Amino acid sequence: MNIAAKAAKVGDRILSYFAIILMMTMLSFGAYSLWDTYVTMTGAFLKNDLLKFKPSLDNPEGTRLSLQELLAINPDTRGWITIDGTHIDYPMVQGEDDMEYVNRDVTGDFSLSGAIFLSADNKPDFSDPYMVTYGHHMENGGMYGDVLEFEKKEYFDEHLGGTLFLPDGSSKKLEIFAMMECDAYDRMIYNTSNREGHIMELVEYLKEHSTNYRDIGMKEGDQIMALSTCVSLLTNGRAVVMARVNP
């Protein structure tokens, strides 16, 4: 066998080994991607160890005890939010800044799906005139994934509100009245300061810019809570549902 033939044979072997390594790498990456997607998606829904803390309107004392237990697990717990007829049914936390719970769950552990959290700029007792809450947009409807559903007029008309449960056992009714898409830097939506006596300015802005809006008789002195999530197709795009917070 001449030198050229030997070189060709060695070259074929090297190419074969390279092809096998490349194929194994691609298979490993594919398997990891599937596993990562599965973990992220399943992590977006509450597991049984947290569902046992789910509050109930019929049992204020049970709600108080449940949320006090969550507070013992994580002192950053602020309450529990439920939007009727949706997947939005989670404990709510609050970090020292608005990045702390982007990739941490309600217990403080790492989680790609993060947690539902109240803006660090808001008071922890939900006493501000205007409050902003955040959650990831999960394609399976987990976290705040269902916020985008309110863009559909029929869905908006059928889903009217929910409940905010507080650690003292009390609760507040959430009455949804607007849904809009905006930019992450829209200060009318994401600036929570100096809103005392200026709530109707926000309401008028929402009337003008919302995809869906219903008149529920908003007036100065009412409280508003925003449920904000990302719009996946736009880097800085956000979808926001607005709800009046009723005592």
Backbone torsions as a table, in degrees:
resi	resn	phi	psi	omega
1	MET	NA	127.7	-177.7
2	ASN	-77.9	170.9	-175.6
3	ILE	-62.2	-38.8	-178.7
4	ALA	-63.3	-41.0	-179.6
5	ALA	-66.6	-42.0	178.2
6	LYS	-62.2	-41.6	179.9
7	ALA	-63.7	-39.3	179.4
8	ALA	-65.0	-40.0	-179.7
9	LYS	-65.1	-43.4	177.6
10	VAL	-62.9	-40.7	179.1
11	GLY	-62.2	-40.9	178.3
12	ASP	-61.8	-41.5	179.5
13	ARG	-63.7	-43.2	179.7
14	ILE	-62.0	-43.1	179.0
15	LEU	-64.1	-38.6	178.9
16	SER	-64.3	-45.4	178.4
17	TYR	-61.7	-42.2	-179.6
18	PHE	-62.8	-41.8	179.8
19	ALA	-63.7	-40.2	179.1
20	ILE	-65.0	-45.1	179.5
21	ILE	-61.7	-43.0	179.7
22	LEU	-62.8	-42.8	-179.9
23	MET	-64.0	-42.7	179.4
24	MET	-65.1	-38.4	178.1
25	THR	-63.2	-44.0	179.9
26	MET	-65.5	-40.5	178.1
27	LEU	-64.2	-41.3	179.5
28	SER	-64.5	-42.7	179.5
29	PHE	-64.4	-41.3	178.5
30	GLY	-62.3	-42.8	179.5
31	ALA	-64.4	-41.3	178.7
32	TYR	-64.3	-41.1	-179.8
33	SER	-61.9	-42.6	178.0
34	LEU	-63.8	-43.0	179.0
35	TRP	-63.8	-43.6	-178.7
36	ASP	-63.3	-42.2	178.0
37	THR	-63.4	-42.9	179.8
38	TYR	-61.6	-46.5	-179.0
39	VAL	-63.0	-42.7	-179.1
40	THR	-64.2	-46.7	-177.0
41	MET	-68.1	-45.1	-179.2
42	THR	-69.6	-29.9	178.7
43	GLY	-69.9	-14.6	-179.2
44	ALA	-75.4	-16.2	178.6
45	PHE	-107.4	148.3	-177.2
46	LEU	-68.6	138.9	175.5
47	LYS	-89.1	168.6	-174.7
48	ASN	-58.1	-32.0	-177.6
49	ASP	-68.6	-18.6	174.6
50	LEU	-102.2	-29.9	178.9
51	LEU	-60.9	-26.0	179.9
52	LYS	-65.9	-16.6	178.3
53	PHE	-91.9	-1.3	-176.2
54	LYS	-56.8	125.6	-177.6
55	PRO	-78.5	169.2	-179.1
56	SER	-141.4	138.2	176.7
57	LEU	-64.9	-26.2	-177.4
58	ASP	-80.9	-8.3	-175.0
59	ASN	-140.8	75.2	-179.0
60	PRO	-57.4	-38.6	-179.7
61	GLU	-68.6	-39.6	175.9
62	GLY	-63.5	-38.0	176.8
63	THR	-62.5	-44.7	179.8
64	ARG	-59.9	-46.4	-178.4
65	LEU	-65.4	-40.5	-179.7
66	SER	-63.1	-46.9	-178.0
67	LEU	-72.6	-28.0	174.0
68	GLN	-66.7	-35.8	175.7
69	GLU	-64.8	-41.4	177.2
70	LEU	-63.9	-38.0	177.0
71	LEU	-61.5	-36.2	178.5
72	ALA	-67.5	-33.8	177.6
73	ILE	-73.7	-42.9	180.0
74	ASN	-143.7	109.0	-179.3
75	PRO	-62.2	-11.0	178.1
76	ASP	-80.6	-3.4	178.7
77	THR	-62.7	133.3	-179.6
78	ARG	-116.9	-20.7	-179.0
79	GLY	165.4	-156.0	-179.2
80	TRP	-145.4	130.8	-179.7
81	ILE	-112.5	134.7	177.0
82	THR	-132.1	127.5	172.7
83	ILE	-110.5	118.1	-171.9
84	ASP	-57.4	134.4	175.1
85	GLY	75.9	13.0	179.4
86	THR	-127.5	178.4	174.6
87	HIS	-82.4	-3.4	-177.7
88	ILE	-77.6	102.1	-175.3
89	ASP	-160.6	80.3	-168.1
90	TYR	-142.4	155.7	166.2
91	PRO	-65.6	153.9	177.1
92	MET	-120.7	135.2	179.7
93	VAL	-119.8	177.9	176.7
94	GLN	-148.6	124.7	-179.4
95	GLY	-97.0	178.0	177.1
96	GLU	-70.6	-24.2	172.5
97	ASP	-144.5	175.8	-174.4
98	ASP	-86.6	13.9	173.7
99	MET	-106.7	-17.2	-171.2
100	GLU	-58.9	-39.3	-176.3
101	TYR	-108.1	18.1	175.4
102	VAL	-65.8	-39.1	178.9
103	ASN	-127.1	34.2	174.3
104	ARG	-134.0	140.7	-179.8
105	ASP	-85.7	-175.2	-173.2
106	VAL	-65.2	-21.3	177.8
107	THR	-89.0	-5.3	-180.0
108	GLY	95.0	-0.4	179.6
109	ASP	-82.4	155.9	178.9
110	PHE	-61.4	134.6	178.2
111	SER	-157.9	126.4	-179.9
112	LEU	-64.4	-26.4	-180.0
113	SER	-84.1	-7.8	175.3
114	GLY	65.1	-151.8	180.0
115	ALA	-140.4	165.7	169.9
116	ILE	-81.8	127.0	-176.1
117	PHE	-140.1	149.4	176.3
118	LEU	-84.0	141.0	179.6
119	SER	-54.3	139.7	178.2
120	ALA	-64.5	-18.2	179.9
121	ASP	-80.9	-11.6	-179.7
122	ASN	-92.0	156.4	175.1
123	LYS	-71.1	141.9	-175.3
124	PRO	-68.4	-14.1	-177.9
125	ASP	-96.1	11.2	177.7
126	PHE	60.4	37.2	-178.4
127	SER	-99.4	-4.0	-179.9
128	ASP	-70.9	151.8	176.0
129	PRO	-62.6	-33.6	-178.2
130	TYR	-134.8	127.9	-176.8
131	MET	-129.2	141.5	178.4
132	VAL	-117.5	131.1	175.4
133	THR	-119.5	154.2	-174.8
134	TYR	-129.8	151.2	173.3
135	GLY	-162.5	148.9	179.3
136	HIS	-65.4	151.4	172.4
137	HIS	-91.4	102.9	178.4
138	MET	-96.6	133.7	-175.8
139	GLU	-62.4	-24.5	-179.9
140	ASN	-87.2	8.1	178.4
141	GLY	90.8	-2.2	179.4
142	GLY	-70.8	165.8	-178.2
143	MET	53.7	-123.5	178.2
144	TYR	-100.3	26.5	179.6
145	GLY	-59.6	-31.3	-177.7
146	ASP	-78.0	-7.0	177.6
147	VAL	-58.2	-39.8	-179.7
148	LEU	-66.3	-22.7	178.3
149	GLU	-63.0	-26.7	-178.2
150	PHE	-70.2	-6.5	174.5
151	GLU	-70.4	-24.2	177.8
152	LYS	-80.3	125.5	-174.6
153	LYS	-57.5	-43.5	-178.2
154	GLU	-64.2	-42.4	179.4
155	TYR	-64.7	-43.8	178.5
156	PHE	-58.8	-43.3	-178.2
157	ASP	-68.6	-28.1	-175.8
158	GLU	-89.4	-20.6	-176.8
159	HIS	-112.3	105.0	-168.1
160	LEU	-98.7	-19.9	-177.7
161	GLY	173.0	-159.8	-177.8
162	GLY	-171.1	-151.1	-174.3
163	THR	-142.5	140.6	170.7
164	LEU	-109.4	115.1	179.9
165	PHE	-95.7	137.8	-176.9
166	LEU	-112.8	155.4	-175.1
167	PRO	-62.1	-17.8	178.8
168	ASP	-85.6	4.1	178.8
169	GLY	95.1	-9.5	178.7
170	SER	-82.9	172.1	179.3
171	SER	-147.5	158.1	177.5
172	LYS	-127.7	138.5	178.6
173	LYS	-80.5	135.0	175.7
174	LEU	-104.5	124.1	-176.5
175	GLU	-116.7	104.0	-174.5
176	ILE	-72.7	132.4	-179.0
177	PHE	-135.0	-6.7	-178.9
178	ALA	-155.4	151.7	171.6
179	MET	-140.4	132.6	179.2
180	MET	-146.8	158.9	169.8
181	GLU	-107.6	142.6	-176.7
182	CYS	-152.4	-177.4	176.3
183	ASP	-92.7	149.9	-179.5
184	ALA	-62.6	-16.2	-178.1
185	TYR	-105.1	15.8	177.4
186	ASP	-72.1	104.2	-174.1
187	ARG	-69.6	-24.9	177.1
188	MET	-64.8	-30.3	-179.2
189	ILE	-91.8	-40.2	-170.0
190	TYR	-104.3	-0.2	173.1
191	ASN	-94.3	114.8	-175.9
192	THR	-97.1	-4.5	-175.3
193	SER	-86.3	157.9	175.0
194	ASN	55.4	42.1	-180.0
195	ARG	-100.0	-7.2	178.1
196	GLU	-61.0	121.5	-179.7
197	GLY	80.5	6.2	-177.9
198	HIS	-129.7	19.8	-178.3
199	ILE	-64.0	-36.8	-177.5
200	MET	-68.6	-22.6	173.0
201	GLU	-63.9	-42.3	177.1
202	LEU	-65.5	-41.7	-179.8
203	VAL	-60.9	-43.6	179.1
204	GLU	-64.3	-37.4	177.0
205	TYR	-63.0	-42.0	179.7
206	LEU	-66.6	-39.4	177.6
207	LYS	-57.7	-38.6	-175.2
208	GLU	-79.1	-33.6	-170.0
209	HIS	-111.3	-6.3	-174.9
210	SER	-74.9	146.3	172.1
211	THR	-70.3	-42.7	176.5
212	ASN	-132.9	139.4	-178.1
213	TYR	-149.9	141.6	171.9
214	ARG	-133.1	143.7	-178.2
215	ASP	-83.0	113.9	178.4
216	ILE	-114.6	16.3	177.4
217	GLY	75.8	40.5	178.2
218	MET	-61.0	144.4	179.3
219	LYS	-145.0	162.6	178.2
220	GLU	-60.7	135.5	-176.7
221	GLY	103.8	-16.9	175.4
222	ASP	-71.0	154.1	174.6
223	GLN	-99.4	145.6	177.5
224	ILE	-127.2	137.8	172.6
225	MET	-119.0	131.9	176.5
226	ALA	-101.4	137.3	173.4
227	LEU	-110.4	107.5	-171.6
228	SER	-112.3	139.0	175.8
229	THR	-146.0	169.5	-179.0
230	CYS	-79.0	151.4	168.2
231	VAL	-101.7	114.2	-166.8
232	SER	-60.1	-29.0	-175.7
233	LEU	-81.2	-12.7	-177.3
234	LEU	-123.4	132.9	-176.7
235	THR	-58.0	-47.8	-178.2
236	ASN	-107.1	11.4	-179.1
237	GLY	-73.8	140.7	179.3
238	ARG	-134.3	147.3	172.5
239	ALA	-115.9	135.8	-173.9
240	VAL	-135.6	130.7	171.1
241	VAL	-104.9	134.5	-179.3
242	MET	-109.7	136.2	180.0
243	ALA	-135.5	138.7	170.9
244	ARG	-77.5	138.1	179.1
245	VAL	-99.3	111.0	-178.5
246	ASN	-101.4	139.0	179.3
247	PRO	-59.3	NA	NA
